[in-house]
Amino acid sequence: MITTFLSDRKEIKITLPDDSIIYESHFPKPEKSDADTVIDAINNPIGTDGFLTLLKNKKVGDVVIVVSDITRPIPYFAFLPQMLNLIESAGIEKNEIIILIATGMHRVSTYKERVEMFGKDIADNYNIIDHNSECKEELVELKDKKSWSGNSISLNKHFVDAGFKITTGLVEPHFMAGFSGGRKAVCPGLSSFETVQNFHGYEFLASEKACNGNLKGNPLHEEALSVAKAAGVDFSLNVILNKNRNVIKAFAGDIDLAHLAACEFVAGCACPAVEKVADVVLTSSGGYPLDASFYQCVKGMVSCLPAIKKGGTIISFGGCSEGIGSGNYSGTMIKYEGSWKEFLKDIAAGLFIKDQWQYQMHCRTLKKVGQKNLIFITDGLKQNTLNHLSVNGFSVENVQQKVQELIDRFVAEGKKIAAFPEGPYCGPVEQ
């Protein structure tokens, strides 16, 4: 059978055996347009008063709408104009609205990306600000408030000082936080580097509870939710996308209750149970924009782990059009090339480096299958770069051809194949 995967902005088609195990999401077809789906959710909130009522009774200060950055494929351009119209219908002036991009530890956005995300009209006519986790002048500590782990909380000052705080996000399986969306817009989205240290620290990520599809006892979920509640979110919007990246469902209202409802829905559509582990797993990294860096491609390698047997082989691929990732992440990967156990030992002893958490998650795959069996294929990085990334890397001109060649070889050896056409957007769980 021919199965379609995404790599960068391209589709690649791979012929797989008919008895392959295919893991993919099964969302219902959208009943309405993206905008109508979102506005309906906003007008029927979970656990809060009506949206317009809340707006009309807001505190003094700007309305801040927190949005995800370019790494999340949320079609803001399809519903944000209508959402802004609704806000302005409550008597809020355009100059009283801030669109705050929750970059977390990621880089700031470009104008081109803002146009792609929001449309030119919004990009040109609204006050759009990128969060900067390391700019002290842009951060405010929440006095007398601590996170779930007892950590101090410092957040973006525009958000803290807002008269009305709206968070938005995409709910999907998340390889460490259980599910994305909801509270993650604030932590790590709007948090200081120090506030994120526990959230992305060694102890939290070493927990078996920090995995796809699980919120119960997940320290990352508990930490992020406590930070969001301490900040005081007035209204939350959670969207769910299908394979075509249309909004098929939205849940709005209380930061906790609306998110839990969204997670329950996604769990039933995108977290299939693993009935039998495979010898070989083939996974994309989700396509653009998620696979724009190797850093993000790690999600695909980790998310598929429940479906692969110990010592099996993972074949992963991604565009990597923006390279490895941040300078700190690149430096860490190069420093600990071929010595991931030493890396884990160092961070367990107290070392903390920005973006170390992605390599720690990467180490889960190395522990289960080994570097030789963790194959990564890309046309976006050179071979000498891949050699530093603790994978069995292949830099090629034709990703589809190389993937097919490897699959054919393993099939000829009688290996059982499992595939994840959507990459980390489908998060399998152990039974």
Phi, psi and omega per residue, in radians:
M1 nan 2.605 -3.137
I2 -1.710 2.207 -3.106
T3 -2.102 2.379 -3.080
T4 -1.732 2.292 3.099
F5 -2.140 2.869 3.053
L6 -1.908 2.380 3.026
S7 -2.411 2.020 -3.001
D8 0.998 -2.212 3.139
R9 -1.754 0.232 -3.057
K10 -1.954 2.713 2.964
E11 -1.693 2.424 2.986
I12 -2.167 2.528 -3.060
K13 -2.040 2.184 -3.089
I14 -2.085 2.318 3.077
T15 -1.494 2.088 -3.125
L16 -2.035 2.722 3.065
P17 -1.060 2.597 -3.117
D18 -1.098 -0.393 -3.127
D19 -1.641 0.221 3.099
S20 -1.137 2.605 3.062
I21 -1.582 2.068 -3.116
I22 -1.851 2.101 3.084
Y23 -1.784 2.039 3.122
E24 -2.639 2.762 3.141
S25 -1.302 2.728 3.106
H26 -2.336 1.408 3.125
F27 -1.625 2.597 3.069
P28 -1.164 2.793 3.090
K29 -1.212 2.523 3.110
P30 -1.129 2.375 -3.141
E31 -1.576 -0.363 -3.092
K32 -2.431 3.094 3.070
S33 -1.201 2.865 3.094
D34 -0.952 -0.824 -3.089
A35 -1.120 -0.789 -3.126
D36 -1.134 -0.660 3.121
T37 -1.099 -0.763 -3.128
V38 -1.198 -0.821 -3.107
I39 -1.117 -0.657 3.079
D40 -1.048 -0.741 3.131
A41 -1.134 -0.738 3.129
I42 -1.105 -0.662 -3.125
N43 -1.377 -0.153 3.108
N44 -2.278 1.159 -3.007
P45 -1.256 2.767 3.113
I46 -1.820 2.091 3.009
G47 1.344 0.233 3.118
T48 -2.451 2.957 2.975
D49 -1.226 3.022 3.129
G50 -1.054 2.580 -3.074
F51 -1.008 -0.867 -3.113
L52 -1.167 -0.624 3.079
T53 -1.085 -0.779 3.113
L54 -1.088 -0.741 -3.138
L55 -1.099 -0.760 -3.092
K56 -1.197 -0.339 3.121
N57 -1.888 0.340 -3.077
K58 -1.196 2.856 3.060
K59 -1.295 2.962 3.067
V60 -1.200 2.347 3.134
G61 2.364 2.998 -3.108
D62 -1.204 2.723 2.922
V63 -1.540 2.072 -3.136
V64 -1.877 2.142 3.081
I65 -1.836 2.002 -3.141
V66 -1.517 2.206 -3.127
V67 -2.159 2.745 3.108
S68 -1.347 2.831 3.128
D69 -1.521 -3.019 -2.999
I70 -1.151 -0.305 -3.121
T71 -1.271 -0.213 3.091
R72 -1.880 2.216 -3.004
P73 -1.452 0.740 -3.129
I74 -1.292 2.218 -3.115
P75 -1.406 1.148 -3.126
Y76 -0.974 -0.610 -3.123
F77 -1.012 -0.415 -3.069
A78 -1.539 -0.284 -3.118
F79 -2.404 -0.294 -3.114
L80 -1.123 -0.650 3.083
P81 -0.995 -0.755 3.137
Q82 -1.201 -0.618 3.105
M83 -1.159 -0.715 3.095
L84 -1.140 -0.683 3.093
N85 -1.066 -0.694 3.136
L86 -1.134 -0.740 3.117
I87 -1.101 -0.770 -3.110
E88 -1.212 -0.419 3.103
S89 -1.206 -0.276 3.102
A90 -1.546 0.181 3.114
G91 1.586 0.205 3.111
I92 -1.517 2.195 3.121
E93 -1.359 2.684 -3.129
K94 -1.004 -0.661 -3.120
N95 -1.324 -0.005 3.066
E96 -1.754 0.120 -3.098
I97 -1.965 2.289 3.036
I98 -2.060 2.251 2.999
I99 -1.710 1.959 -3.012
L100 -1.889 2.028 -3.095
I101 -1.468 2.060 -3.094
A102 -1.422 1.430 -3.064
T103 -1.305 -0.341 -3.037
G104 1.068 -2.129 3.086
M105 -1.704 0.094 -3.076
H106 -1.438 2.989 3.133
R107 -1.266 2.928 3.106
V108 -1.302 2.846 -3.118
S109 -1.454 2.774 3.010
T110 -1.745 2.851 3.099
Y111 -1.065 -0.711 3.135
K112 -1.040 -0.710 3.126
E113 -1.193 -0.643 3.106
R114 -1.109 -0.701 3.083
V115 -1.119 -0.728 3.128
E116 -1.116 -0.687 -3.081
M117 -1.351 -0.797 -2.957
F118 -1.950 -0.275 -3.007
G119 1.650 2.683 -3.039
K120 -1.132 -0.654 -3.090
D121 -1.063 -0.805 3.131
I122 -1.226 -0.733 -3.135
A123 -1.039 -0.566 -3.071
D124 -1.597 -0.372 -2.926
N125 -2.108 0.035 3.113
Y126 -2.156 2.715 3.113
N127 -1.376 1.882 -3.106
I128 -1.969 2.237 -3.079
I129 -2.242 2.397 3.037
D130 -1.620 2.326 3.019
H131 -1.173 2.484 3.077
N132 -2.239 1.879 -3.007
S133 -1.219 -0.241 -3.076
E134 -2.030 0.155 3.097
C135 -1.681 1.825 -3.051
K136 -1.023 -0.605 -3.114
E137 -1.180 -0.319 -3.105
E138 -1.729 0.101 -3.033
L139 -2.113 2.610 3.109
V140 -2.321 2.304 3.073
E141 -1.472 2.379 3.074
L142 -1.453 1.759 -3.085
K143 -1.117 2.523 3.076
D144 1.086 0.308 3.083
K145 -2.231 2.427 3.128
K146 -2.226 2.742 3.094
S147 -1.390 3.057 3.115
W148 -0.913 -0.633 -3.121
S149 -1.519 0.005 -3.115
G150 1.542 0.222 -3.108
N151 -1.477 2.617 3.022
S152 -1.198 2.733 -3.064
I153 -2.134 2.087 3.030
S154 -2.190 2.261 -3.041
L155 -2.303 2.959 3.103
N156 -0.981 2.258 -3.037
K157 -1.168 -0.563 3.118
H158 -1.096 -0.651 3.124
F159 -1.266 -0.825 -3.120
V160 -1.043 -0.706 -3.064
D161 -1.490 -0.042 -3.045
A162 -1.142 2.647 3.035
G163 -1.457 -0.390 3.120
F164 -2.650 2.207 -3.015
K165 -1.985 2.071 3.123
I166 -2.034 2.224 3.028
T167 -1.892 2.561 3.041
T168 -2.298 2.725 3.110
G169 -3.068 2.909 3.107
L170 -1.732 2.251 3.092
V171 -1.744 2.087 3.140
E172 -2.624 2.879 3.036
P173 -1.011 2.424 -3.137
H174 -2.222 2.275 -2.939
F175 -1.196 -0.198 3.049
M176 -2.254 -0.575 -3.090
A177 -1.638 0.062 -3.117
G178 1.524 -1.071 3.045
F179 -2.506 2.594 3.056
S180 -1.444 -3.033 3.079
G181 1.472 -3.075 3.087
G182 0.951 -2.079 -3.043
R183 -1.066 -0.405 -3.099
K184 -1.197 -0.287 3.052
A185 -1.097 -0.503 -3.134
V186 -1.669 -0.794 3.107
C187 -2.286 1.883 0.282
P188 -1.630 -0.037 -2.936
G189 -0.884 -0.750 -3.053
L190 -2.086 0.276 -3.019
S191 -1.612 2.794 3.016
S192 -1.292 2.844 3.101
F193 -1.007 -0.712 -3.116
E194 -1.154 -0.686 3.133
T195 -1.131 -0.515 -3.109
V196 -1.427 -0.241 -3.041
Q197 -0.986 -0.786 3.105
N198 -1.255 -0.745 -3.136
F199 -0.956 -0.703 -3.132
H200 -1.924 0.335 -3.095
G201 -1.388 2.962 -3.067
Y202 -1.009 -0.834 -3.040
E203 -1.084 -0.757 -3.139
F204 -1.089 -0.809 -3.073
L205 -1.307 -0.319 3.096
A206 -1.368 -0.209 -3.132
S207 -1.217 2.375 3.073
E208 -1.172 -0.336 3.124
K209 -1.331 -0.291 -3.125
A210 -1.499 1.435 -3.044
C211 -2.679 3.020 3.138
N212 -0.987 2.385 2.956
G213 1.304 0.143 -3.092
N214 -2.187 2.193 3.027
L215 -1.878 -0.529 -3.051
K216 -1.163 2.076 3.128
G217 1.269 0.135 -3.138
N218 -1.413 1.977 -3.056
P219 -1.099 -0.533 3.114
L220 -1.175 -0.708 3.102
H221 -1.123 -0.802 -3.118
E222 -1.077 -0.759 -3.122
E223 -1.140 -0.852 -3.102
A224 -1.113 -0.728 -3.131
L225 -1.132 -0.686 3.139
S226 -1.138 -0.648 3.114
V227 -1.186 -0.762 3.138
A228 -1.102 -0.697 3.129
K229 -1.209 -0.640 3.105
A230 -1.132 -0.596 -3.132
A231 -1.287 -0.488 3.142
G232 1.403 1.396 3.096
V233 -1.514 2.244 -3.108
D234 -1.465 -0.515 -3.089
F235 -2.789 2.453 -3.085
S236 -2.248 2.434 3.076
L237 -2.147 2.204 3.109
N238 -2.099 2.136 3.136
V239 -1.910 2.673 3.119
I240 -2.196 2.302 -3.069
L241 -1.966 2.612 3.013
N242 -1.622 -2.984 -3.095
K243 -1.089 -0.493 3.128
N244 -1.547 0.075 3.092
R245 1.141 0.592 2.951
N246 -1.616 2.575 3.069
V247 -1.333 1.952 -3.115
I248 -1.763 -0.250 3.136
K249 -2.810 2.587 3.067
A250 -2.487 2.538 3.113
F251 -2.267 2.207 -3.059
A252 -2.269 2.789 3.076
G253 2.232 -2.256 -3.088
D254 -1.096 2.429 -3.065
I255 -1.007 -0.581 -3.121
D256 -1.621 -0.922 -3.012
L257 -1.166 -0.727 3.126
A258 -1.146 -0.657 3.127
H259 -1.185 -0.731 3.110
L260 -1.064 -0.689 3.105
A261 -1.121 -0.703 3.120
A262 -1.154 -0.728 3.140
C263 -1.108 -0.713 3.119
E264 -1.074 -0.717 3.125
F265 -1.137 -0.821 -3.109
V266 -1.140 -0.670 3.130
A267 -1.003 -0.643 3.141
G268 -1.338 -0.232 -3.071
C269 -1.987 -0.432 -2.973
A270 -2.369 0.275 3.119
C271 -2.246 1.174 -3.098
P272 -1.176 2.588 3.090
A273 -1.363 2.476 3.103
V274 -1.517 2.043 -3.128
E275 -1.638 -0.526 3.141
K276 -2.630 2.243 -3.138
V277 -1.331 2.653 -3.095
A278 -1.840 2.847 3.057
D279 -1.334 -0.641 -3.073
V280 -2.345 2.297 3.041
V281 -2.003 2.284 3.040
L282 -1.901 2.150 -3.122
T283 -2.410 2.452 2.949
S284 -1.409 3.113 3.045
S285 -1.911 0.330 3.052
G286 1.678 -0.129 -3.097
G287 1.286 3.036 3.129
Y288 -1.156 2.454 0.126
P289 -1.593 -0.077 -3.032
L290 -1.144 -0.591 -3.059
D291 -1.667 0.398 -3.092
A292 -1.203 -0.394 3.090
S293 -2.306 2.728 3.082
F294 -1.081 -0.627 3.097
Y295 -0.869 -0.846 -3.131
Q296 -1.290 -0.509 -3.131
C297 -1.119 -0.390 3.127
V298 -1.017 -0.523 -3.129
K299 -1.010 -0.695 3.132
G300 -1.156 -0.674 -3.141
M301 -1.140 -0.670 -3.065
V302 -1.426 -0.703 -3.054
S303 -1.045 -0.519 -3.071
C304 -1.483 -0.054 -2.997
L305 -0.952 -0.692 3.137
P306 -1.049 -0.334 -3.047
A307 -1.649 -0.027 -3.067
I308 -1.991 2.485 3.118
K309 -1.350 2.778 3.079
K310 -1.050 2.224 -3.117
G311 1.424 0.089 3.087
G312 -1.282 -2.948 -3.092
T313 -2.144 2.301 3.032
I314 -1.889 2.203 3.020
I315 -1.916 1.983 -3.094
S316 -2.150 2.658 3.103
F317 -2.607 2.709 -3.141
G318 -2.906 2.824 -3.025
G319 -1.235 -0.771 -3.131
C320 0.936 0.674 -3.098
S321 -1.144 -0.367 3.123
E322 -1.846 0.213 3.061
G323 1.605 -2.614 -3.056
I324 -1.347 -0.854 -3.048
G325 2.635 -2.657 -3.107
S326 -1.155 2.873 3.107
G327 -1.084 -0.695 3.114
N328 -1.111 -0.762 3.141
Y329 -1.137 -0.812 3.128
S330 -1.027 -0.771 -3.135
G331 -1.097 -0.686 3.120
T332 -1.137 -0.766 -3.137
M333 -1.083 -0.726 -3.123
I334 -1.221 -0.747 -3.123
K335 -1.057 -0.713 -3.057
Y336 -1.808 0.441 3.104
E337 -0.988 2.130 3.100
G338 1.283 0.130 -3.118
S339 -2.390 0.953 -3.072
W340 -1.179 -0.499 3.100
K341 -1.180 -0.626 3.067
E342 -1.156 -0.693 3.089
F343 -1.030 -0.844 3.130
L344 -1.079 -0.677 3.112
K345 -1.095 -0.719 -3.104
D346 -1.202 -0.765 -3.111
I347 -1.299 -0.497 3.050
A348 -1.148 -0.491 -3.132
A349 -1.468 -0.077 3.060
G350 2.158 -0.141 3.086
L351 -1.114 2.365 3.083
F352 -2.386 2.117 -3.129
I353 -2.218 2.417 3.098
K354 -0.934 2.299 3.108
D355 1.308 0.173 3.113
Q356 -1.104 -0.460 -3.057
W357 -1.053 -0.537 -3.124
Q358 -1.241 -0.632 3.083
Y359 -1.249 -0.591 3.088
Q360 -1.076 -0.736 3.085
M361 -1.170 -0.695 3.064
H362 -0.943 -0.681 -3.118
C363 -1.085 -0.431 3.071
R364 -1.059 -0.683 3.132
T365 -1.237 -0.679 3.138
L366 -1.128 -0.643 3.127
K367 -1.159 -0.607 -3.065
K368 -1.511 -0.668 -3.047
V369 -2.095 -0.311 -3.102
G370 1.486 2.729 -3.066
Q371 -1.131 -0.691 -3.129
K372 -1.043 -0.607 -3.084
N373 -1.649 0.080 3.053
L374 -1.798 1.573 -3.047
I375 -1.588 2.284 3.086
F376 -2.256 2.254 -3.056
I377 -2.100 2.326 3.129
T378 -2.679 2.702 2.976
D379 -1.883 0.177 -3.069
G380 -1.839 -0.165 3.134
L381 -2.231 2.589 3.093
K382 -1.377 2.760 -3.075
Q383 -1.061 -0.706 -3.111
N384 -1.178 -0.382 3.033
T385 -1.343 -0.810 3.125
L386 -1.011 -0.548 -3.106
N387 -1.111 -0.277 -3.133
H388 -1.676 -0.018 -2.879
L389 -1.832 0.325 3.075
S390 0.956 0.712 3.008
V391 -2.376 2.871 2.954
N392 -1.559 1.527 -2.912
G393 -1.632 2.574 3.075
F394 -2.283 2.027 3.025
S395 -1.631 2.031 -3.012
V396 -2.364 2.813 3.043
E397 -1.454 -0.547 -3.070
N398 -2.143 1.688 -3.098
V399 -1.100 -0.781 -3.112
Q400 -1.006 -0.769 -3.109
Q401 -1.101 -0.753 -3.118
K402 -1.195 -0.728 3.114
V403 -1.072 -0.800 -3.124
Q404 -1.091 -0.690 3.119
E405 -1.041 -0.780 -3.132
L406 -1.194 -0.766 3.124
I407 -1.053 -0.784 3.139
D408 -1.040 -0.682 3.140
R409 -1.133 -0.783 -3.122
F410 -1.215 -0.615 3.092
V411 -1.109 -0.733 3.123
A412 -1.088 -0.463 3.116
E413 -1.492 0.006 3.106
G414 1.429 0.370 -3.113
K415 -1.385 2.487 3.060
K416 -1.440 2.251 -3.028
I417 -1.872 2.417 2.934
A418 -2.156 2.618 -3.061
A419 -2.411 2.544 3.102
F420 -2.170 1.479 -3.116
P421 -1.023 -0.534 -3.123
E422 -1.645 0.028 -3.102
G423 1.076 -2.362 -3.044
P424 -1.251 -0.071 3.085
Y425 -1.261 -0.178 3.009
C426 -2.115 2.011 -3.036
G427 -1.966 1.764 -3.110
P428 -1.205 2.674 3.112
V429 -2.237 2.586 3.095
E430 -1.239 2.499 3.135
Q431 -1.249 nan nan
